[in-house]
Amino acid sequence: MLGLIDPDVTISYIKDGERINKVSLTPPETVTGILACKNPRCITNQERIHNVTFYLVDAKSNQYACEYCDARTHL
C-alpha cells in the first residue's frame, strides 16, 4: 500500500547497520475498499456499495478508474 501513497518510495532493508537490499515500489494494479468514487452519479454513491475496486489506468500520474462508472481519480 505504500506504493499507492507515493509511487516513488524506495524501501531499504538494513541489518547490523548495513543496507542489505533496496526495493523500489510501484502502485498496485487494483485498490479495493480504500477509495470512493468522486462521480456523484456513480451507482456506488447512490446505493452505498462498499469495497469498490479501482483499476490502475496510468502509473505515472497515479490515476485509477472506478470499476462501475470508469470515473478517473488522481492520488
C-alpha positions as MATLAB code, in Angstrom:
seq = 'MLGLIDPDVTISYIKDGERINKVSLTPPETVTGILACKNPRCITNQERIHNVTFYLVDAKSNQYACEYCDARTHL';
ca = [
       0.000    0.000    0.000;
       2.942    2.382    0.317;
       3.169    2.358   -3.472;
      -0.378    3.741   -3.551;
       0.531    6.768   -1.424;
       3.809    7.563   -3.183;
       4.845    5.514   -6.239;
       8.452    6.728   -5.929;
       9.002    5.192   -2.481;
      12.146    3.119   -2.003;
      12.485    0.713    0.916;
      15.924   -0.155    2.234;
      16.415   -3.286    4.331;
      19.100   -2.734    6.942;
      20.801   -5.399    9.041;
      23.587   -4.730   11.525;
      23.866   -1.130   10.313;
      24.357   -2.050    6.630;
      21.884   -1.905    3.765;
      21.349   -5.447    2.530;
      18.575   -4.836   -0.009;
      16.851   -1.906   -1.714;
      13.378   -2.208   -3.253;
      11.531    0.360   -5.384;
       7.760    0.181   -5.048;
       5.158    0.551   -7.763;
       1.462    1.423   -7.452;
      -0.835   -1.609   -7.073;
      -2.834   -2.686  -10.150;
      -6.102   -2.683   -8.167;
      -7.264   -0.994   -4.975;
     -10.344   -2.284   -3.144;
     -12.217   -0.734   -0.241;
      -9.975    2.316    0.223;
     -11.072    4.843   -2.405;
     -14.501    6.362   -3.012;
     -15.736    7.353   -6.455;
     -15.855   11.121   -6.976;
     -18.622   10.871   -9.575;
     -21.848   11.900   -7.764;
     -23.925    9.941  -10.312;
     -21.983    6.682   -9.816;
     -24.081    3.777   -8.525;
     -21.575    3.278   -5.700;
     -22.606    6.640   -4.240;
     -26.342    6.109   -4.756;
     -26.504    2.569   -3.360;
     -23.663    2.907   -0.811;
     -21.758   -0.029   -2.267;
     -18.745   -0.900   -0.126;
     -15.436   -2.382   -1.249;
     -15.459   -0.752   -4.675;
     -12.450   -1.728   -6.786;
     -10.412    0.846   -8.681;
      -8.083   -0.177  -11.516;
      -4.757    1.476  -12.303;
      -5.061    3.440  -15.546;
      -1.830    5.439  -15.577;
       1.050    4.600  -13.238;
       2.978    7.806  -13.985;
       0.144   10.081  -12.869;
      -1.107    7.584  -10.240;
      -4.568    7.581  -11.827;
      -7.221    4.970  -11.013;
     -10.657    4.270  -12.557;
     -13.841    3.175  -10.780;
     -14.948   -0.352  -11.715;
     -18.581    0.761  -12.102;
     -18.522    4.104  -13.941;
     -14.879    4.359  -15.074;
     -14.522    7.827  -13.488;
     -10.858    8.729  -13.003;
      -9.296    9.520   -9.631;
      -5.825   11.022   -9.163;
      -3.986   10.249   -5.957;
];
